[in-house]
Amino acid sequence: MSTFYGSFDEQENLKVLNRALELGCNFWDTSDVYGPETNEILLSKVLKDRSNEVFICTKFGIIRGSNFNFSVCGTCENSLKRLGIDYIDLYYQFRMDPNTPIEDTVGALAELVKERKIKHIGLSECSANTLRRAHKVHPIAAVQGKYKSIDDFEPNDVRRTHPRFQGENFAKNLELVNKFSEYANKKGVTSSQLCLAWVLAQGDNIITIPGTKKIKYLEENLEAAKVQLSSNELSEIRQILNSIEIISDRYSANGMKTVGI
């Protein structure tokens, strides 16, 4: 809410967060790099009175202008202070550190579990091999990955700089979005609702974490949980997704170095 994705209005964001709880949306995902740090501070303004209502997830491991120079224990302590809570429900490594064996990182996280500073360990954007290695050290509760369609971004949204949203890449990828939108219209739902419903239909162990800064989009997103997709519809959507190849990587060459390793 507080960084990357366009303008920031704290009071509006707090209204969205409280409305989310009113509607039963209590799985919240953040990171120390969002802001940096300001998004955790934003959440603390709601958590101070309602922390028992929220399953809080945060992430560590990206430091702007640096290369994975951090202490797992130190980053956890700092997140706890910013969030104003006693423990983190789910603590992710945000991208993989190419210079540190995953066994070492998960070993440090396991110590935080013993100290009751975190309840569960997660990984973000890791490979299957890394996940297997990590799980041998300590059970990995969740893996965060990308299930996402192209969005309509604000002028200062950082995603406008990503390769797949520029020039010829964007024009080609937009063909898929248009096909997806046409199918959503026939279904009588928005593109976002169809996207979320499709992700939810991929398995009972998948949780969506859509982001928004507007109450109207929050409410729209939550309605996606009511959208039912038949096996035939799922097959048709899969055909649409397979009909056009997504052009270019999500991030710059440097950004892709920590994804899928």
Secondary structure, DSSP 8 states (H G I E B T S, - for coil): --SSBS---HHHHHHHHHHHHHTT--EEE--TTTTTTHHHHHHHHHHHHHGGG-EEEEEE---TTSSS---HHHHHHHHHHHHT-S-EEEEEEES--TTS-HHHHHHHHHHHHHTTSEEEEEEES--HHHHHHHHHHS---EEE----------TTBGGGGSGGGSHHHHHHHHHHHHHHHHHHHHHTS-HHHHHHHHHHTT-TT-------SSHHHHHHHHHGGG----HHHHHHHHHHHHHS---S-SS-TTGGGGS--
